[in-house]
Amino acid sequence: MPRISRRAFIAAATLLPLGAIASSMEIKKDKPKVVHHVFFWLKNPSSTADRDKLLAGVKALKEIETIKMLHVGVPAGTEQRDVIDNSYHVSELMFFDNVEDQKVYQDHPIHQQFIKEHSMLWERVVVYDTIES
């Protein structure tokens, strides 16, 4: 193993954190900028069939090309606290690169078909859209 001088070692060690910072900046730059979080309340909350149909419909939205990431879920059953609202039945969490891509999703035929085929299942929908600040 070749010997490295103390000076060379210190110089290399000094530059190492800069590489990590640059790397994390690149990751942040590529991170989606718009978050679209939707909560659904079913008309018939005791119907497993309705919930499963809605879950399948939401999962099918992943075919829309502007969606960077999609998470579909149901309430987690975590500890009950005053700040937790687990009254919804299904949620979707989507990530987009920008507002224009989110608009493409809204107007996309797959999304429009989803609404047409599944809107009779829910009684309430709440949407939270955020943009990275």
FENQUIZI-V550382 format. One record per helix or strand of 3 or more residues. SS is the DSSP state (@ for helix, = for strand). FROM is the first residue (numbers start at 1). TO is the last residue. Records with the same first field share a line. If there is no record, write none. Layout:
SS = FROM-TO + FROM-TO
This chain:
@ = 6-30 + 48-63 + 99-107 + 109-121
= = 34-42 + 69-73 + 90-96 + 122-131
